[in-house]
Amino acid sequence: MPLLAGVGVGGGRVALMAIGGVMNQRGTWATTMVAIASFHVVFAIQTGNTLEIVVHTGLAAGFAALAIIGALTSSWILAAALLGHGIFDVFAGSVVANPAPGWWGPFCLGIDVVLALALAAILWRGRTLD
């Protein structure tokens, strides 16, 4: 159920971006990536564990760096970062301490995959982002 909810939220996000006329803006996709990556920092802060906060802040900074690099060079990097983040969410607990609720991984995977596919569809059509 969390995966389906994530797909629905991702679809809603894409629809709102289309309605708002911001689908073709690099900044929209980069900001979305940074916002998504920051959730694990929030979950780590809830634990009060300094090491978890540092680790997840570092991971979020890595995804933020990918967002910036993608915005400045190739939008395909943004699409790959979104997809990679969804995969990370599913497997995070097997690599690092995962402070997120158990349902979060599948939920975020659904959102991230829908967003990555939406961006990839734009790019496959040969469109460039502003």
N, C-alpha and C positions, 0 to 999 in steps of 0.2 A: 504493500500500500504506500509506503513512503516514496518509492521510486515513481509510482504513478502520480502522486501528489507533486513531486518535483518536476515531472514532465509537464503537468498542468501549469505550475507556477512559471516554468521556463517559457511555455507557450504564451502565457499571459504577458510575460515580460517582453517577448518579441512583438506581440501585438501592440503593446503600449509604445514601444520604440517606433514601430511603423506608424502608428497614429500620430505620434509626436514629431514625426519627420526626422528622427535622429539615427536611423538605421545605417546610413552611409557616412557616419562621422567616426573617425578613429578614436576620438576622445571618449565617445560613448562606450565603446568596447573596452578601452583601456581602463576607464573608471569602473566599469562593471567588474572587470577582472580583479582590480584592487579591492573593491568592496567585498566580493565573494571571498577572497583570500583572508580578509581581516576577521572573519567569523571565528576561526580557530583561536585567534588571539583572545577574543572575548571569552570563549570557553575556557581557555587556559587561565585567564584572570579569575574566573569563577572558582577555580581550584585553589588559588592562593599559593600555588607551588611556583617559586621563582624560576626554577629550571624549565618547567613547562612553558612559562611565559616567555622566557628567552628563546627557547627552541622554536616555539610557534611564531614568535615575532620574526625570527630569522627566516622561517619558511614563507611567511607572508611577504617578507621583503624580497625573497627570491621570485615569487609570483608577481610582485609589483614591478620588479626589474624586467621580467619578461613582458609585462604589459607596456612598459615604457619603450623597451627595445622594439616590440612589435608596432607600437604607434609611430615610432621614428623610422622604421626600416621596412618591415613586411607585415601586412595584416594577417598573413598565414601564421605568423608566430602567435598572434593573439588567439586565433582559432585553436592552435595546438595547445596553448597555455590553458584555455578554458577546458578543453578535453582532458588535458593532463591533470588539472585540478580535480575534476570529477573522479578520475581514476585514483588520485591521491587520497581523496576522501574515503573511498571504499577500503583502501589498504593501509591507511594511516596508522591504525592500531597495531598492525604487525611490524611497523618500522619504528615508530616513536610512540610515546605515551599519547593516547588520544582522549582529550578531555571532552570531546563532543558527545552528545547523547547517541545511543546506539542506532537510532533511526536516521541520524544526520547524513551518514555516508550515502545510502541509497537516495535519499531526498536530494542532496546536493548533486549527486551524479546525474539525476534526471534533469535538473536545471542546467547544469553545465553542458551536457550533451546536446540538449535542445539549442542552447545559445551557440555552441561551437558549430553545429550543423547549419544554423541560420546564417552565421557569418560565412561559413564555407560556401553556402549556396550563393551568397552575394558575390564572393570572390570567383567562384567557378563560372559565373556568368560574365566574367571579364570586367566587372565594375571595380573601380578604385575608390577607396574611401577618402573623404575630404579631410 
